[in-house]
């Protein structure tokens, strides 16, 4: 028997229900770990308007329980994402920052998911405008030739589509970058994510911490290296005000990438592979990005 659904709302939750756990409503975290890639503490110091065009693809053929063990349910997930990151770099700066920017990220995604539950095949196919990310003010300080750091307060605004996470979140970030004279750069970006309750379902995701990182080598106009993330949910989810035990997610990923500066624009490609996953799918994520001034 096969069941087709346009919403994934019950799909992933039922999957996790088969192993007596829940994790992130609709299987949706508040942030895609590793999305910063090679862009940590890298805001343009020159005032102007910039656009980053991103095309992403996510694939998974396994869901893992709270112990990190693969669930035997023929899980499949395919996601295609098209996003536009608008960046406004300001001439005036606060707090003696070397760069100040405002960002808005608009996305459209398609999500296909299938799995088996008690011998029944369940499928979903969703498309729509994804949740909106707004960075009202991001500040960057270039301490010297080697060190820079940047801070931002990010707002995740839910859309009214089938792919929406249906929850508002506040995400403070603080990124650091070290550039060595040999061309090697290391960057790390911790991000906290505090979710609000989904008023339609009375479900509240637990608070999460993500640490994006990158280790790259500059060779002329080429940057190449690795990037990834570590994610850890440090409070359990809640349903109707009741804490759900064993609902925390955790994961770590790493993968190669490159960025090339063509002069008037840059091109970047990254592939990130989940090394381990707990209460979540184990994903492979690929992203192609083009950034230019306009």
C-alpha positions in Angstrom: 0.0 0.0 0.0 1.2 3.5 -0.8 0.1 6.8 0.8 0.7 10.1 -1.0 0.8 13.3 1.1 1.4 16.8 0.1 2.6 17.7 3.6 5.5 16.1 5.4 4.1 17.1 8.8 3.2 13.6 9.8 5.8 11.8 7.7 9.0 12.4 9.6 7.2 12.5 12.9 5.7 9.1 12.2 9.1 7.8 11.2 10.6 8.9 14.5 7.5 7.7 16.3 8.3 4.1 15.2 11.5 4.3 17.4 9.7 6.2 20.2 11.5 9.5 19.6 10.6 12.9 18.2 13.1 15.5 17.0 12.4 18.9 15.5 8.8 19.3 14.3 8.4 18.0 10.8 12.0 16.9 11.0 12.9 20.6 10.3 15.7 22.2 12.2 16.0 26.0 12.4 19.2 26.2 10.4 21.0 24.2 7.8 24.4 23.5 9.4 27.4 24.4 7.3 25.6 27.0 5.2 28.2 29.6 5.9 30.8 27.6 3.9 33.7 29.9 3.1 31.8 33.1 4.0 32.5 33.4 7.8 33.5 36.9 8.8 33.7 37.9 5.2 31.5 41.0 4.7 32.3 43.5 2.0 34.0 46.6 3.4 33.1 48.7 0.3 29.6 50.2 0.5 27.2 48.9 -2.1 24.6 46.3 -3.0 25.6 42.6 -3.5 23.7 39.5 -4.5 24.6 35.9 -3.8 22.7 33.4 -6.0 22.6 29.9 -4.5 21.4 26.6 -5.9 21.5 23.7 -3.4 20.7 20.0 -3.4 20.3 17.7 -0.4 20.1 13.9 -0.6 19.6 11.4 2.2 18.9 7.6 2.2 19.0 7.1 5.9 17.3 8.3 9.1 19.2 7.8 12.4 17.7 7.5 15.9 18.7 9.1 19.2 21.6 6.6 19.5 22.9 7.4 16.0 21.7 4.0 14.6 20.2 3.8 11.2 16.4 3.2 11.2 15.4 0.4 8.8 12.5 2.2 7.0 13.7 2.8 3.4 14.0 6.5 4.2 14.6 8.8 1.2 14.9 12.6 1.1 15.6 14.9 -1.8 15.6 18.7 -1.6 16.3 21.3 -4.2 16.7 24.9 -3.0 17.1 28.1 -4.9 17.9 31.1 -2.7 18.8 34.8 -3.2 20.9 36.5 -0.6 20.7 40.3 -0.8 23.4 42.1 1.0 23.5 45.9 1.6 26.9 47.1 2.8 26.7 50.5 4.5 29.0 53.4 4.2 28.3 54.5 7.8 29.5 52.1 10.5 28.5 51.5 14.2 31.0 50.8 17.0 34.0 51.5 14.8 33.3 48.4 12.7 35.2 48.0 9.4 32.1 46.6 7.7 28.4 46.9 8.4 25.7 45.0 6.4 22.1 44.2 6.2 21.0 40.9 4.7 17.8 39.3 3.5 17.7 35.7 2.2 14.7 34.6 0.1 14.4 30.9 -0.9 12.2 28.6 -2.9 12.5 24.8 -2.3 11.1 21.5 -3.4 11.2 18.6 -0.9 10.5 14.9 -1.7 10.4 12.4 1.1 9.5 8.7 1.4 9.7 6.0 4.0 7.9 2.9 5.3 5.9 2.8 8.5 4.4 -0.4 9.7 4.6 -1.8 6.2 2.9 1.2 4.6 4.8 3.3 2.1 4.4 7.0 2.8 5.4 9.7 0.3 5.3 13.5 0.2 6.2 16.1 -2.4 6.2 19.7 -1.3 7.1 23.0 -3.0 7.0 26.6 -1.9 8.6 29.7 -0.5 10.9 28.7 2.4 11.2 30.6 5.6 12.7 34.1 5.4 16.0 35.0 7.0 16.7 38.6 8.0 20.0 40.0 9.3 19.1 43.6 10.3 22.6 44.5 11.2 25.9 42.5 10.9 29.2 44.1 12.0 32.7 43.0 11.2 36.0 44.2 12.8 39.3 43.6 11.1 41.6 43.5 14.2 44.8 43.3 12.2 46.2 41.7 9.0 45.5 38.3 10.5 42.4 38.4 12.7 38.8 39.5 12.0 35.6 38.8 13.7 31.9 39.5 13.0 28.6 39.5 15.0 25.0 39.4 13.9 21.5 38.9 15.2 19.4 36.8 12.7 15.6 36.5 12.5 14.0 33.5 11.0 10.5 34.4 9.8 8.1 31.5 8.9 6.4 31.6 5.5 2.9 30.3 4.9 3.9 27.5 2.5 4.1 23.7 2.7 7.9 23.8 3.1 7.8 26.3 6.0 9.1 25.2 9.4 6.1 27.2 10.9 8.2 28.7 13.7 9.9 32.0 14.4 13.5 31.8 15.7 16.2 34.2 16.9 19.8 33.4 16.1 22.7 35.3 17.5 26.1 34.6 15.8 29.7 35.5 16.5 32.3 34.5 13.9 36.1 34.5 14.0 38.7 34.3 11.1 42.4 33.9 11.2 44.5 34.5 8.1 48.1 33.3 8.0 50.7 34.9 5.7 51.1 31.5 4.0 47.5 31.9 2.6 46.0 29.4 5.1 42.8 30.6 6.7 40.7 29.1 9.6 37.3 30.4 10.5 34.6 29.4 13.0 31.0 30.6 13.5 29.0 29.6 16.6 25.3 30.2 16.2 22.6 29.8 18.9 19.0 29.2 17.8 16.1 29.9 20.0 12.7 28.8 18.6 9.2 30.0 19.5 6.2 27.7 19.7 4.3 26.8 16.6 0.9 28.2 17.6 -1.0 25.9 15.2 0.4 22.7 16.7 1.6 23.8 20.2 5.0 22.3 19.3 8.2 24.0 20.3 11.6 23.0 19.1 14.4 22.8 21.6 17.2 25.3 21.6 20.2 24.5 19.4 23.8 25.4 18.9 25.6 25.2 15.5 29.3 25.7 14.9 30.1 26.3 11.2 33.8 26.1 10.3 36.2 26.3 7.4 39.9 25.6 6.8 41.1 26.9 3.4 44.1 27.8 1.4 44.4 30.9 -0.8 46.3 30.6 -4.1 46.0 33.8 -6.1 42.3 34.2 -6.9 41.5 30.6 -5.8 40.3 29.5 -2.4 40.1 25.8 -1.7 39.7 23.6 1.4 37.1 22.1 3.7 34.1 23.3 5.6 31.3 21.8 7.7 29.5 22.1 10.9 28.8 20.6 14.3 25.2 20.9 15.6 23.8 20.0 19.0 20.3 20.6 20.5 20.8 21.3 24.2 17.1 21.3 25.3 14.4 18.8 24.4 11.4 19.6 22.3 8.0 20.4 23.9 4.4 19.5 22.9 1.5 21.3 24.7 4.1 22.5 27.2 5.3 18.9 28.1 8.9 18.1 27.5 9.5 15.2 25.0 12.3 13.0 26.2 15.1 11.9 23.9 14.2 14.5 21.3 17.6 16.2 21.0 19.4 16.2 17.6 23.1 16.1 17.0 25.3 16.0 13.9 28.7 16.6 12.4 29.6 17.2 8.7 32.7 17.9 6.6 33.4 18.3 2.9 35.5 19.9 0.2 34.9 23.2 -1.6 36.4 26.0 -3.7 35.8 29.6 -4.5 37.3 31.6 -7.4 37.3 35.3 -7.8 36.7 36.3 -11.4 37.0 40.0 -10.7 33.5 41.3 -11.0 32.0 38.1 -9.5 33.0 35.0 -7.7 32.0 31.4 -8.0 31.8 28.9 -5.2 31.0 25.2 -4.8 30.8 23.1 -1.6 29.9 19.5 -0.8 29.2 18.6 2.8 28.8 15.1 4.1 27.2 14.2 7.4 29.7 12.0 9.3 27.2 11.1 12.0 23.6 12.0 12.8 21.3 11.6 15.8 17.5 12.0 15.6 17.9 13.3 12.1 18.6 12.3 8.5 22.2 11.8 7.4 22.6 14.1 4.5 24.9 15.0 1.6 24.5 18.7 0.7 25.9 20.4 -2.4 25.8 24.1 -3.1 26.8 26.3 -6.1 26.9 30.0 -5.4 27.7 33.1 -7.5 28.2 36.5 -5.8 28.4 39.8 -7.6 27.8 43.6 -7.0 24.8 45.3 -8.6 
